[in-house]
Amino acid sequence: MKYSHIVWDFNGTILDDLNPCIDVLASMMNKRNLGCISKEEYLAVFGFPIKSYYEKLGFDFSKEDYGIMANEWSKLYKAAAEDCGICVGVAEALNYFKSLGLPQYILSATEHGMLTEQVTSLGIDGYFTELLALKDFHAVSKVSLGKEWAEKTKPDRVLFIGDTVHDYETAAAMGAECVLIAAGHQCRERLKVCGVPILNSATELIEFFNQNNI
């Protein structure tokens, strides 16, 4: 059975926002005297739920409200990510899937309003049937969103494209196949535990798709 639907993660998969995320995190850590963080350390620790990953870095939510901090992050991130483009290879893949008449979706832990704004500013909103995102900036999990979509849409065969272990977990909960790209917010070593194909970048997506679309 050939693929019937394509579901994309957004941050780190479509949007090339790794460096701004590290910069914002470094700023927030510096403000709280939590030291510095390197790119390698970020890739090794980033995960979902976001609150847990912050706690691993030393953020103490017994002393500050996580919701207030999440809003602080969103303001800093919005400014830092303004000039971000899409990841290499994504434009070609979007066009290719569109040429095949495949419906494409974004499933993201980003707040819905921010996601809509970013997708529109990138000029890629016309590729997507629907944007599925959270109602706040807490970035808890997108598993329930994915399951709801799958139950409503009842797709035949879904390819989920992401860059984190949580993307794999979401795909599994949806009954979707998953391919991960080791050029986003988690390193290849962490992605290996998922046991699914891992690409170096989105430039390999079309070839991967054609090899597996049978």
N, C-alpha and C positions, 0 to 999 in steps of 0.2 A: 504493500500500500504506500502510495506516495504521500509526502507531506501535504497537509491541508491548511496549516496555519503556522505563522512565524511569530514568536513572542521574544521581544528584546528586553533585557535589562537596560537601564539608561546610564547611570554614572559609572564611568570607567569602561563601559562597553560601547556605548554610542558617544557619550560626551567625554572628551579628553580632559578630565578635571583632577587628575591625580595630584599634580604639583600644587594647585590652589588649595586642595583639601589638606595637604601636609602643611602648607604655609599658615592656614587658619588654625589648625591644631597646635602648631608651634607657638603661635601668638597667644592662644588661650592657655597653654601650659606655662608660658613665660609669665603671664599675668598672675598665675597662681603659684609661682615659684616651684614648678614641677620639672624643671630642667628642659633639655632639648630632645628632639626626636629626629632621627635620620630617615631617609627614604626606606632603607632596608628594615629598620625597626617598625616603621609604619606598616609596610607590607606584611610583616610577621604578626602584627597584633590586630589590625583592623578586622572587624567582624560585626555580626548581629546577634542579639540586639545591640544597638549603638551604646546604650547606657552601660552595658557590661564592659564593652571595650574601653570606654572612658574610665571606668573604675579600675581596670587593669593598669592604666597609666597614672593612677593616683588621684583622680578626681573624687572628692568626698561629698556625696549627696546627702549626708547627714548634716552638712554645714551649708549647703546651697541647694536650691530647688532645681531638679533636673529640667523641668519645663522652662524655667527662666534661662537656664544655660543653653537649652536647645534653640530658643529664640535668639540668643546672642550669637550662636553658631550660624544660624540661617542668615542673619544680617551681614556678618563678616563674609560668609561664603558667597552670598549673592554679589557682593562687590568684587570679591577676588576672582570669581568665575565668569565675570562679564565677557571677557575676551576669549573664552575657551571655544575651540572648534570641535569638530567631530573626529573620532579616532581614525587612523589610517585604514583604508579599506572599507569603511562603513558605507560611504556614498555609493560605491560600486555594488555592494551587496544589496542595499536598499533598492537601487534601480533594477537589479537583476530579479529580485523577488517580485517587484512590482510588474516587471515585464511578463512574468509567469502567471500573473493574476492572483497571487497569494495574498490573503489578508494578513496585515502585519499589525502587531500591538506592542505597546510599551507597558511593562509591568515594573513599577518602581517603588522603593521605600521613600522616595521624595514626596514632599507635600504637593498635593495636586495642583494648586495654583502656581507654585514655582515651576513644576514640571511643564505645565502648559506654556508658561512664559518662555522657558528655555527652549523648548521644542519649536515654538513659533519663531523665536529670534534666530534660530539656526536655519530656518527656512525649510524644515523637513516635516512639518505638520501634515502635509498632503499625502505622505506615505502611509499614515497610520489610520486604521479603522477606529481605534479607541485608545485613550491613554488611561491606564489603570494605576492609581496612586493613592497614598494615604491622606487622611484628613488633617494631619498635624505634622509637626517637625520632630516627633519623637523617634521615628525610624525604628519601630519595634520589630515588625516582621511583615512580609508581604505574602506569606503562605496562604492566609485566609482569603486574600484578594484573588490569588491564583486559583484556589479551589472553587471559589464562587464563580469565577469566569468560566472555568472548565465545566462546572455543573450546568451553567446557563447556556453555554455555546455548544457543548457536546461535540467537540472537534474530533475528526477521525485520527489524525496523527499530527502532533505538534513538535516543532523544533524550538527549544528554548535556548537563547544565546545569552550568556552571562560571563561574569569575571570573578565570582566569589563562590565559596562553599554554600552560602545561603541561597544563591541562585540554583545550585544543584538541588538543595533541599526543597526549594519551591517547585522546581520542575518535577521532582519525584512525587510531591504531594498532589500535583496536577495530573499525573500520569503522562507527563511529557518526556520526550527525549531531550538530552542536554548536551551542549558543547560549550566548553569554557575557553576563554581567551586570557592567556597569561601576560597581559599587557595593561591590566587595570589595577584594582585595589588590593589584590592578594597575589603572593608569589606562587610560582609553579609548584614548589614543594608542598604548599598547603592544598593546592587544588588536586594534587595526585590522589589524595585520600578518597576522592569522589568516585574514582574508577571510570570516568567518562573521557571522551576525547578532549585533548587540550591543544589549542592552536597558539601559535606565536603571536599572531595579529589577525585582524579581520580580513586582511588581504587573502587569507587562506580559506575564507568562508565559502566562496562560490565552488571551489574545487571539492571541499568537504561535502557540501550540499549535494552536488551532482553524484558523488560516489555513494551517497547514502539514500538518495531519493529514489528508492526502488521498491 
